[in-house]
Amino acid sequence: MRKHWIDNLRWATVLLVLLYHVVYFYNNKGVFGGIGGFGDGPQYQDVLMYILYPWFMPLLFLLAGISSRYSLEKVSAGQWFKSRTRKLLVPATIGLFVFQWMTGYFNTLVAGRGDVLADAQGPAKYIMCSLSGIGPLWFIQDLWLFSLVLLIIRAIDKNDRFGSWCGKIASGKSGMVWIVLLVILFWLGEKTLIMSPRPESLDGLYNLYKPVFYFIVFLMGYFIFYHEKVHELLSRFWAPMMVFAAIAGVVLVITTFGQDNTTPRYMGSPLNCLYGWLMCIAMMGWFKAKFDETGNFASYMTKSSFGLYIVHYLVIASLGYQMYRHTSLPPFAMYLILTVAVFTISPLLYEGLRRIPFVRWCVFGEKKK
């Protein structure tokens, strides 16, 4: 049977990503990808970044690991990887030159490199915009690489002994204790970031992709959190886990608000890791206990959330840039307009593009209907 709670949690998290990027775009900490804030004082709306950033992307990788396990139980490894390549690698490579070059154009302007863009000519400008349009697609680039490495791991552990052992430990009498203690792996993963990235180097790009950290989380999903008994355990303890996560989150925000919450040192702090991990397991338990069903809207979101993730940043970068640079709208109006736009224009854009056969394959990795 299809696990609707996983589908629902995935698309709900994607919607949070869209909302996060609205606030992120106007953050006043000079975080890469943002255009800047409004004045020198604190922006209390940035609290949303502190609340969401520690856990929503790790949660998506956890769910991806779980889903990979279920998919590989139904199809051969070759079929699965071929499907992953079409769904992930095609949009993150070919799709850059078909659609994401528009996002790249505004990303370049937002980064203050409009002079470089103006000096570029013809094909050079197009290529530069295309490569600058990766934006949130780093997620699916990571995921494709993890899929490739996973096949190697499966070939080594042909009998899945490690997965069986993980299931016994995590679903035993002290299973919940072991699940909480996995925060140590969460913390060790964050510690693989480059603590002092060098300017004008690839250090910042490595810290954006966080390949080791996210691969650890992905493998936890594949080897541990696919077990049914673990799901039941999480569903029983979701309420206390959510309370503990809320307490950790409140302490984190109170003690760190005003800091750049995307720096390696911030992300690798014990409190940030504890809050992030508790939220991951609390959200999984909550959705397993309360949202393991579907309906018309949930079914639509299950099918379309990937496409919304692919196209949404063009809406934010283009409209957000134009309002910030070329209007005198108050901040509240900019946030409101951009929020409404990303939740209305993105679905329309997705529905339009997916009806164009070649574009559908390039941008979303969808096969011909």
C-alpha positions in Angstrom: 0.0 0.0 0.0 1.2 3.5 -0.8 2.2 5.5 2.3 0.2 8.6 1.9 1.8 10.2 5.0 5.2 10.3 3.2 3.6 11.9 0.1 1.8 14.4 2.3 4.9 15.3 4.3 7.0 15.7 1.2 4.6 18.2 -0.5 3.9 20.0 2.7 7.7 20.5 3.2 8.0 21.7 -0.4 5.4 24.4 0.3 7.4 25.4 3.3 10.5 25.7 1.0 8.5 28.2 -1.2 7.5 30.3 1.9 11.1 30.1 3.2 12.5 31.5 0.0 10.2 34.5 0.1 11.7 35.5 3.5 15.2 34.4 2.5 15.2 36.6 -0.6 14.8 39.7 1.6 17.0 38.7 4.5 19.3 41.4 5.9 22.3 39.2 6.6 23.8 39.3 3.1 23.1 35.5 2.8 24.1 34.3 -0.7 21.1 34.4 -3.1 19.3 37.2 -1.2 18.9 40.7 -2.5 19.1 42.4 0.9 16.8 43.6 3.7 15.1 46.8 4.6 17.2 49.0 6.8 19.8 48.2 9.5 17.5 47.1 12.3 16.4 43.5 13.0 13.9 41.9 10.7 11.7 39.8 12.9 10.1 38.1 9.9 13.5 36.4 9.4 12.7 34.3 12.4 11.1 31.9 9.9 14.5 31.2 8.5 15.8 30.1 11.9 12.7 27.9 12.4 12.8 26.1 9.1 16.3 26.0 7.8 17.7 23.5 10.4 15.3 20.7 9.4 13.3 21.0 6.2 16.0 20.1 3.7 17.4 17.2 5.8 13.8 16.0 6.1 13.4 15.9 2.3 16.6 13.8 2.0 15.3 11.5 4.7 12.1 11.0 2.8 14.1 10.5 -0.4 16.0 7.7 1.2 12.8 6.0 2.4 11.2 6.3 -1.1 14.4 5.0 -2.8 14.1 1.8 -0.6 10.5 1.3 -1.6 11.1 1.9 -5.2 14.0 -0.5 -5.4 11.8 -3.2 -3.9 9.5 -2.9 -6.9 11.8 -2.5 -9.9 15.4 -3.5 -10.8 18.3 -1.3 -9.9 18.9 -0.5 -13.6 15.3 0.6 -14.2 15.3 2.7 -11.0 18.5 4.5 -11.9 17.4 5.2 -15.4 14.2 6.7 -14.0 16.3 8.7 -11.4 18.5 10.0 -14.2 15.5 11.2 -16.2 13.8 12.7 -13.2 16.8 14.3 -11.6 19.7 14.7 -13.8 17.9 15.9 -16.9 16.2 18.9 -15.2 19.4 19.8 -13.4 21.5 19.9 -16.6 19.4 20.2 -19.8 16.7 22.0 -18.0 19.1 24.8 -17.2 19.4 25.7 -20.8 15.7 25.3 -21.6 14.1 27.1 -18.6 16.5 27.9 -15.7 18.5 30.4 -17.8 15.8 32.9 -16.9 16.3 32.3 -13.2 20.0 32.6 -13.8 19.5 36.0 -15.4 17.8 37.4 -12.3 20.2 35.6 -10.0 23.0 37.4 -11.7 21.3 40.8 -11.2 20.5 40.0 -7.6 24.2 39.1 -7.0 25.1 42.6 -8.3 26.9 41.2 -11.3 24.8 43.1 -13.9 27.9 44.7 -15.3 29.4 41.3 -16.1 26.1 40.3 -17.7 26.1 43.5 -19.8 29.6 42.9 -21.1 28.8 39.3 -22.2 27.8 38.8 -25.7 25.3 36.4 -27.3 26.0 32.8 -26.5 28.4 33.7 -23.6 25.6 35.6 -21.9 23.1 32.7 -22.5 25.6 30.1 -21.1 26.4 32.3 -18.1 22.7 32.7 -17.3 22.0 29.0 -17.7 24.8 28.0 -15.3 23.7 30.6 -12.8 20.2 29.2 -12.9 21.0 26.1 -10.8 19.5 27.8 -7.6 17.5 25.3 -5.6 18.3 22.5 -8.2 21.3 21.7 -6.1 18.9 19.4 -4.2 18.2 17.2 -7.2 21.8 17.2 -8.3 22.8 15.9 -4.8 20.0 13.4 -5.0 21.1 12.0 -8.3 24.7 11.5 -7.1 23.4 9.8 -3.9 21.3 7.5 -6.1 24.5 6.4 -8.0 26.5 5.8 -4.8 23.5 3.9 -3.2 23.7 1.3 -6.0 27.3 0.7 -5.2 26.5 0.2 -1.5 23.7 -2.2 -2.5 26.1 -4.2 -4.6 28.5 -4.5 -1.6 25.7 -5.4 0.9 23.8 -7.7 -1.4 21.8 -9.4 1.4 20.9 -6.1 3.1 22.4 -7.2 6.4 23.1 -3.6 7.5 19.5 -2.6 6.9 18.1 -5.6 8.8 20.4 -4.8 11.7 19.4 -1.2 11.8 15.7 -2.2 11.8 16.2 -4.5 14.8 18.0 -1.8 16.8 15.6 1.0 15.9 12.4 -0.9 16.5 13.5 -2.6 19.7 12.5 -1.8 23.3 14.9 1.1 23.4 14.3 2.0 19.8 13.2 5.6 20.4 16.3 6.3 22.4 18.5 5.1 19.5 16.5 7.2 17.1 17.0 10.3 19.2 20.7 9.5 19.6 21.0 9.6 15.8 21.4 13.3 16.4 25.1 12.5 16.8 25.3 11.4 13.1 23.3 14.6 12.3 25.9 16.7 14.1 28.9 14.8 12.7 27.5 15.4 9.2 27.3 19.2 9.8 30.8 19.1 11.0 32.0 18.0 7.6 31.4 21.5 6.3 34.3 23.9 5.7 34.3 26.1 8.8 36.2 29.0 7.2 35.3 29.0 3.5 37.8 30.9 1.4 36.5 33.7 -0.8 36.6 33.2 -4.5 36.9 29.4 -4.1 34.6 26.4 -4.3 34.3 26.2 -0.5 31.1 28.1 -0.5 29.6 25.8 -3.2 30.6 22.7 -1.2 28.9 24.2 1.9 25.8 24.8 -0.1 25.6 21.2 -1.5 26.7 19.7 1.9 27.1 16.3 0.2 28.4 14.3 3.2 25.8 15.7 5.6 22.9 15.1 3.3 24.2 11.7 2.2 24.3 10.6 5.8 20.7 11.7 6.2 19.7 10.0 3.0 21.2 6.8 4.1 19.4 7.0 7.5 16.2 7.1 5.5 17.2 4.2 3.4 18.5 1.9 6.1 16.5 2.9 9.2 13.4 4.9 8.6 11.8 2.7 6.0 10.9 0.0 8.6 7.2 -0.2 9.4 8.0 -0.7 13.1 10.0 2.5 13.1 7.0 4.3 11.6 4.8 3.0 14.3 7.3 4.0 17.0 7.5 7.6 15.6 3.7 7.9 15.5 3.4 7.0 19.2 6.0 9.5 20.3 5.4 12.4 17.9 3.7 14.6 20.5 6.6 14.6 23.1 9.1 14.9 20.3 7.3 17.9 19.0 7.3 19.5 22.4 11.0 18.9 22.9 11.7 20.2 19.4 9.6 23.4 20.1 11.6 24.0 23.3 14.9 23.6 21.6 13.7 25.8 18.7 12.6 28.6 21.1 15.9 28.5 22.9 17.8 28.5 19.6 15.9 31.5 18.2 16.2 33.5 21.5 19.9 32.9 21.9 21.0 33.3 18.2 18.6 35.6 16.5 20.6 38.2 14.6 23.3 35.8 13.6 23.8 34.4 10.1 22.0 31.1 10.5 23.5 29.6 7.3 27.2 29.7 8.4 28.9 26.4 9.0 29.6 27.2 12.7 26.0 28.0 13.3 24.7 24.9 11.5 27.2 22.7 13.3 26.3 24.0 16.8 24.8 21.2 19.1 21.6 23.2 19.8 20.9 23.7 16.1 21.5 20.1 15.3 19.4 18.9 18.2 16.5 21.1 17.1 16.8 20.1 13.5 16.9 16.4 14.3 14.0 16.5 16.7 11.9 18.3 14.2 12.7 15.7 11.5 11.5 12.8 13.6 8.6 14.7 15.1 7.3 15.7 11.7 7.5 12.1 10.4 5.7 10.8 13.5 3.0 13.5 13.3 2.2 12.9 9.6 2.3 9.1 10.2 -0.2 9.5 13.0 -2.5 12.1 11.6 -2.1 12.5 7.9 -1.9 9.0 6.4 -4.7 9.5 3.9 -5.2 11.3 0.7 -7.8 13.2 -1.2 -8.1 15.2 -4.4 -5.9 18.1 -3.3 -3.4 15.9 -1.6 -3.2 13.6 -4.7 -2.6 16.6 -6.9 0.1 18.0 -4.7 1.8 14.6 -4.5 2.1 14.7 -8.3 2.9 18.4 -8.8 5.2 19.3 -5.8 8.3 18.4 -7.6 7.4 20.6 -10.5 6.5 23.5 -8.2 9.9 23.1 -6.6 11.6 23.3 -10.0 9.8 26.5 -11.3 9.1 28.5 -8.1 12.4 30.3 -7.8 12.0 32.1 -11.1 8.9 33.7 -9.7 10.7 34.8 -6.5 13.9 36.0 -8.2 12.2 38.0 -11.0 9.3 39.6 -9.2 11.3 40.0 -5.9 14.0 41.8 -7.8 11.7 44.1 -9.8 9.8 45.2 -6.6 13.0 45.8 -4.6 14.9 47.7 -7.3 12.1 49.5 -9.2 9.3 50.3 -6.8 8.8 52.1 -3.6 6.4 49.6 -2.1 6.6 49.1 1.7 8.3 45.8 2.9 5.0 44.4 4.1 3.5 44.8 0.6 6.5 43.2 -1.1 6.3 40.1 1.2 2.6 39.8 0.7 2.7 40.2 -3.1 5.7 37.8 -3.4 4.0 35.2 -1.2 0.7 35.3 -3.1 2.6 35.2 -6.4 4.8 32.2 -5.6 1.7 30.1 -4.5 -0.4 31.1 -7.5 2.0 31.8 -10.5 4.2 28.7 -9.8 1.3 26.2 -10.2 0.2 28.0 -13.4 3.7 28.0 -14.7 4.1 24.3 -13.9 0.8 23.4 -15.5 1.6 25.3 -18.7 5.1 23.9 -19.1 4.2 20.3 -18.5 1.8 20.4 -21.4 4.6 21.1 -23.9 6.1 17.6 -24.7 9.8 18.4 -25.2 9.9 21.1 -22.5 8.1 18.7 -20.1 11.0 16.2 -20.5 13.7 18.8 -20.2 12.4 20.8 -17.3 10.6 18.2 -15.2 12.1 14.9 -16.4 8.6 13.6 -17.3 8.1 11.0 -20.0 5.8 11.6 -22.9 2.2 11.1 -21.8 
